[in-house]
Amino acid sequence: MSVHLAKGTRDFLPADMLARRQVVDVVRDVFERFGFEPLDTPVFERIETLTGKYGEEGEKLIFKILRRGKGGETGACDQALRYDLTVPLARVLAMNAQLRMPFKRYQIAKVWRADRPQKGRFREFFQCDVDVAGTTSPLADAECLAVLYTALSELGFAEFTIRLNDRRILTDLAAAAGAEDSKSETSFLIALDKLDKVGRAGVDKELIGRGFEADAIEKAWKVLAPQENDDATLDYLASQLGERGQEGVSFLRQVRDAALALGVDSARLTVDPTLARGLDYYTGPVFEAVVQEPNVGSIAGGGRYDGLVGVFSKRDIPAVGVSLGLERIITVMKELGMLPEPAPVAEALVTVFAAEQTPASLKTASALRAAGVRTELYSGDGRFKNQFKHANARGYRWLVVVGPDEAEQGVVMLKDLASGTQEKLTATDAAAAIVSAR
């Protein structure tokens, strides 16, 4: 039998998991430092919960689950693997009216997309999300930008850009290009969202293919004319757009100013009126973080989605959030040599010198663990040489030898593999020495 992984998935061996855990620990610490609380949701949802939320392109990528029994035989589906963590959050908000607003949550979990696997893109991957629900204040949007900036900075990223826009600006831009309804607006945004991949000529070609007139497309590009800085860009947009777009410009200015006041480096934040973000549910500011090298696309993204919760209930609950793409972040960190060296899980190895000393070794391992020392009890080939090699290969600092003399005396030989020193101690004193040397 030939054994293979499912396409777009990976196994993570211990060294990979330890490095990933260190990255996740940094992100989780930042999330909680900003006052976000943890939440978890099922890995699959009812099919109607997910469909109709992600737009034309996203809808094709939902992993659907066949209905049980005869319904499945005809290809009928009633559930699907979650596509992101935002729509499940909207369902949670709709089902739990008792939640105190504003509600700040984070979730770090797997999602699935039937995408074409490529560098930094998988079919099964982790997202790290924070969201603020129950407020329309621009401070909530700014908090999301500050969380994103802080997390990337503390992971060691020095060169990244957070691009910022507003869907109300895009709506007026689509109207300038000739969009007359929500369907044609979505069509325009889908094409514009590909600007980084295909360039202006590629976007023009797709827009014409979607029925837009060349003269109208040119009007839209005029609105997008580059300006010397963000303030000039916002001023120019306000002069070119209608009332709806001007509202977006005003709100965006408040978000940007608050983010800068929260410590976001102005060199890392830029207003980009071409940023579309393809998901249908965004209603206000949208943002994403990108790195120049390696080119893996965005490593984080999000925005305001004030109408999504109302789809599931009679209550309209405004919300905004940002998602960090763990897989792309780790891909970039690995390629740039930014991943930390994984620390060994245990600190000490307790030897088993011979069968006669096994009870003393078991007692020693138990005493060290009870004292809070992360300890491995050797269970392989009994030769001491192999045990010494095992401790070194695992990266343990301490080797705790329980030989015949030590077992008889009720002590252990504590070897510091970093310095080469050793001394005989009781198990209790050995534990205290290991703890004090951390």
KAJOBEL-V133261 format. One record per pair of residues at least 4 apart in sequence whose C-alpha atoms are under 8 Angstrom apart, sorted by sequence separation. I is the first residue (numbers start at 1). GAP is how many residues later the second one is. If there is no record, write none. Layout:
# KAJOBEL-V133261
[[I;GAP] [I;GAP]]
This chain:
# KAJOBEL-V133261
[[5;4] [12;4] [13;4] [14;4] [15;4] [16;4] [17;4] [18;4] [19;4] [20;4] [21;4] [22;4] [23;4] [24;4] [25;4] [26;4] [27;4] [28;4] [29;4] [30;4] [31;4] [32;4] [45;4] [46;4] [47;4] [48;4] [50;4] [54;4] [55;4] [56;4] [57;4] [58;4] [67;4] [68;4] [69;4] [70;4] [71;4] [72;4] [84;4] [85;4] [86;4] [87;4] [88;4] [89;4] [90;4] [91;4] [92;4] [93;4] [99;4] [117;4] [118;4] [136;4] [137;4] [138;4] [139;4] [140;4] [141;4] [142;4] [143;4] [144;4] [145;4] [146;4] [147;4] [148;4] [149;4] [150;4] [151;4] [152;4] [153;4] [165;4] [166;4] [167;4] [168;4] [169;4] [170;4] [171;4] [172;4] [173;4] [174;4] [175;4] [180;4] [181;4] [182;4] [183;4] [184;4] [185;4] [186;4] [187;4] [188;4] [189;4] [190;4] [191;4] [194;4] [195;4] [198;4] [199;4] [200;4] [201;4] [202;4] [203;4] [204;4] [205;4] [206;4] [207;4] [208;4] [212;4] [213;4] [214;4] [215;4] [216;4] [217;4] [218;4] [219;4] [220;4] [221;4] [228;4] [229;4] [230;4] [231;4] [232;4] [233;4] [234;4] [235;4] [236;4] [237;4] [238;4] [241;4] [242;4] [243;4] [244;4] [245;4] [246;4] [247;4] [248;4] [249;4] [250;4] [251;4] [252;4] [253;4] [254;4] [255;4] [256;4] [257;4] [258;4] [259;4] [260;4] [264;4] [265;4] [266;4] [282;4] [291;4] [307;4] [308;4] [309;4] [310;4] [325;4] [326;4] [327;4] [328;4] [329;4] [330;4] [331;4] [332;4] [333;4] [334;4] [353;4] [354;4] [357;4] [358;4] [359;4] [360;4] [361;4] [362;4] [363;4] [364;4] [365;4] [366;4] [367;4] [368;4] [369;4] [382;4] [383;4] [384;4] [385;4] [386;4] [387;4] [388;4] [389;4] [390;4] [391;4] [392;4] [402;4] [403;4] [404;4] [405;4] [406;4] [407;4] [416;4] [417;4] [425;4] [426;4] [427;4] [428;4] [429;4] [430;4] [431;4] [432;4] [433;4] [434;4] [5;5] [12;5] [31;5] [32;5] [45;5] [54;5] [66;5] [67;5] [71;5] [72;5] [116;5] [117;5] [135;5] [152;5] [153;5] [174;5] [175;5] [179;5] [180;5] [194;5] [195;5] [198;5] [207;5] [208;5] [212;5] [227;5] [228;5] [241;5] [259;5] [260;5] [264;5] [291;5] [310;5] [324;5] [333;5] [334;5] [352;5] [353;5] [368;5] [369;5] [381;5] [382;5] [391;5] [392;5] [401;5] [402;5] [406;5] [407;5] [415;5] [416;5] [425;5] [31;6] [53;6] [66;6] [71;6] [82;6] [93;6] [115;6] [116;6] [117;6] [179;6] [208;6] [227;6] [260;6] [291;6] [309;6] [310;6] [333;6] [352;6] [368;6] [369;6] [381;6] [391;6] [406;6] [415;6] [416;6] [52;7] [115;7] [116;7] [195;7] [226;7] [238;7] [290;7] [291;7] [309;7] [310;7] [368;7] [380;7] [391;7] [406;7] [415;7] [51;8] [67;8] [115;8] [132;8] [195;8] [237;8] [238;8] [290;8] [291;8] [309;8] [391;8] [414;8] [415;8] [66;9] [67;9] [113;9] [114;9] [179;9] [194;9] [227;9] [237;9] [277;9] [289;9] [290;9] [307;9] [308;9] [309;9] [330;9] [352;9] [378;9] [402;9] [403;9] [413;9] [414;9] [66;10] [67;10] [113;10] [175;10] [204;10] [207;10] [276;10] [277;10] [288;10] [289;10] [290;10] [306;10] [307;10] [351;10] [365;10] [402;10] [413;10] [414;10] [66;11] [67;11] [112;11] [113;11] [174;11] [192;11] [238;11] [275;11] [288;11] [289;11] [306;11] [307;11] [350;11] [365;11] [388;11] [401;11] [402;11] [413;11] [414;11] [65;12] [66;12] [67;12] [112;12] [191;12] [237;12] [275;12] [288;12] [289;12] [306;12] [365;12] [400;12] [401;12] [412;12] [413;12] [64;13] [65;13] [66;13] [111;13] [112;13] [131;13] [149;13] [204;13] [224;13] [288;13] [305;13] [306;13] [400;13] [401;13] [411;13] [412;13] [64;14] [65;14] [110;14] [111;14] [130;14] [171;14] [174;14] [223;14] [287;14] [288;14] [304;14] [305;14] [306;14] [350;14] [400;14] [401;14] [411;14] [412;14] [64;15] [65;15] [110;15] [111;15] [174;15] [191;15] [234;15] [286;15] [287;15] [304;15] [305;15] [350;15] [362;15] [399;15] [400;15] [411;15] [412;15] [64;16] [65;16] [110;16] [111;16] [191;16] [286;16] [287;16] [304;16] [361;16] [398;16] [399;16] [410;16] [411;16] [414;16] [47;17] [63;17] [64;17] [109;17] [110;17] [223;17] [286;17] [303;17] [304;17] [398;17] [399;17] [62;18] [63;18] [108;18] [109;18] [223;18] [285;18] [286;18] [302;18] [303;18] [398;18] [399;18] [406;18] [412;18] [62;19] [63;19] [108;19] [109;19] [170;19] [188;19] [234;19] [284;19] [285;19] [302;19] [303;19] [397;19] [398;19] [62;20] [63;20] [107;20] [108;20] [283;20] [284;20] [302;20] [397;20] [62;21] [107;21] [108;21] [282;21] [283;21] [284;21] [301;21] [302;21] [396;21] [397;21] [61;22] [85;22] [106;22] [107;22] [282;22] [283;22] [284;22] [300;22] [301;22] [106;23] [107;23] [187;23] [282;23] [283;23] [300;23] [301;23] [85;24] [106;24] [281;24] [282;24] [283;24] [300;24] [105;25] [106;25] [299;25] [300;25] [348;25] [350;25] [352;25] [392;25] [85;26] [104;26] [105;26] [281;26] [299;26] [347;26] [348;26] [349;26] [350;26] [351;26] [352;26] [84;27] [104;27] [105;27] [281;27] [299;27] [346;27] [347;27] [348;27] [349;27] [350;27] [351;27] [352;27] [83;28] [84;28] [103;28] [104;28] [346;28] [347;28] [348;28] [349;28] [350;28] [354;28] [82;29] [83;29] [103;29] [104;29] [299;29] [345;29] [346;29] [347;29] [349;29] [353;29] [47;30] [48;30] [50;30] [81;30] [82;30] [83;30] [102;30] [103;30] [299;30] [346;30] [352;30] [353;30] [47;31] [48;31] [81;31] [102;31] [103;31] [353;31] [46;32] [47;32] [50;32] [101;32] [102;32] [296;32] [46;33] [47;33] [50;33] [101;33] [102;33] [179;33] [252;33] [351;33] [45;34] [46;34] [53;34] [101;34] [178;34] [251;34] [44;35] [45;35] [177;35] [178;35] [44;36] [45;36] [177;36] [248;36] [296;36] [351;36] [398;36] [44;37] [45;37] [50;37] [234;37] [248;37] [43;38] [44;38] [49;38] [178;38] [233;38] [294;38] [43;39] [49;39] [177;39] [178;39] [293;39] [176;40] [177;40] [230;40] [176;41] [177;41] [230;41] [294;41] [361;41] [49;42] [85;42] [177;42] [349;42] [360;42] [45;43] [84;43] [176;43] [177;43] [348;43] [85;44] [176;44] [357;45] [174;46] [357;46] [41;47] [173;47] [349;47] [357;47] [360;47] [41;48] [348;48] [351;48] [353;48] [356;48] [63;49] [224;49] [347;49] [348;49] [349;49] [350;49] [351;49] [352;49] [353;49] [354;49] [62;50] [63;50] [173;50] [224;50] [344;50] [346;50] [347;50] [348;50] [349;50] [350;50] [351;50] [352;50] [353;50] [357;50] [62;51] [63;51] [344;51] [347;51] [348;51] [349;51] [350;51] [351;51] [352;51] [353;51] [61;52] [62;52] [343;52] [344;52] [348;52] [350;52] [61;53] [60;54] [61;54] [371;57] [373;58] [368;59] [372;59] [367;60] [368;60] [371;60] [367;61] [371;61] [373;61] [368;62] [373;62] [364;63] [368;63] [372;63] [367;64] [39;66] [37;67] [38;67] [39;67] [40;67] [43;67] [36;68] [37;68] [38;68] [39;68] [43;68] [173;68] [35;69] [36;69] [37;69] [38;69] [40;69] [172;69] [36;70] [172;70] [169;72] [172;72] [171;73] [172;73] [171;74] [31;75] [169;75] [170;75] [168;76] [169;76] [168;77] [169;77] [168;79] [169;79] [195;79] [168;80] [169;80] [167;81] [193;81] [166;82] [192;82] [193;82] [166;83] [192;83] [193;83] [192;84] [193;84] [193;85] [166;86] [190;86] [165;87] [189;87] [189;88] [190;88] [189;89] [36;94] [186;94] [31;99] [27;101] [170;103] [169;104] [170;104] [164;105] [161;106] [162;106] [163;106] [164;106] [165;106] [170;106] [161;107] [162;107] [163;107] [164;107] [165;107] [166;107] [8;108] [160;108] [161;108] [162;108] [163;108] [164;108] [165;108] [8;109] [159;109] [161;109] [163;109] [164;109] [165;109] [167;109] [7;110] [165;110] [164;111] [165;111] [163;112] [8;113] [9;113] [34;113] [138;113] [142;113] [146;113] [8;114] [9;114] [141;114] [142;114] [145;114] [150;114] [8;115] [9;115] [149;115] [167;115] [168;115] [7;116] [8;116] [9;116] [31;116] [138;116] [139;116] [142;116] [143;116] [146;116] [167;116] [168;116] [30;117] [138;117] [142;117] [146;117] [166;117] [167;117] [146;118] [166;118] [167;118] [139;119] [143;119] [145;119] [166;119] [167;119] [30;120] [138;120] [139;120] [142;120] [165;120] [166;120] [30;121] [164;121] [165;121] [164;122] [165;122] [164;123] [27;124] [163;124] [164;124] [26;125] [162;125] [163;125] [162;126] [163;126] [162;127] [163;127] [26;128] [27;128] [161;128] [162;128] [26;129] [160;129] [161;129] [160;130] [161;130] [55;131] [160;131] [23;132] [159;132] [160;132] [159;133] [141;144] [148;152] [141;162] [141;163] [148;174] [120;176] [144;176] [148;176] [119;177] [144;177] [145;177] [144;178] [141;179] [140;180] [141;180] [135;182] [136;182] [156;182] [134;183] [135;183] [136;183] [133;184] [134;184] [135;184] [133;185] [134;185] [133;186] [132;187] [133;187] [131;188] [132;188] [131;189] [132;189] [131;190] [130;191] [131;191] [129;192] [130;192] [129;193] [130;193] [129;194] [128;195] [129;195] [127;196] [128;196] [127;197] [128;197] [127;198] [128;198] [126;199] [127;199] [126;200] [125;201] [126;201] [125;202] [121;206] [120;207] [121;207] [120;208] [120;211] [94;215] [93;216] [94;216] [90;218] [91;218] [94;218] [95;218] [90;219] [94;219] [57;221] [58;221] [87;221] [91;221] [94;221] [90;222] [55;223] [54;224] [55;224] [54;225] [55;225] [53;226] [54;226] [53;227] [54;227] [53;228] [23;307] [20;310] [22;318] [19;320] [22;320] [19;321] [19;322] [19;323] [18;324] [18;325] [15;327]]
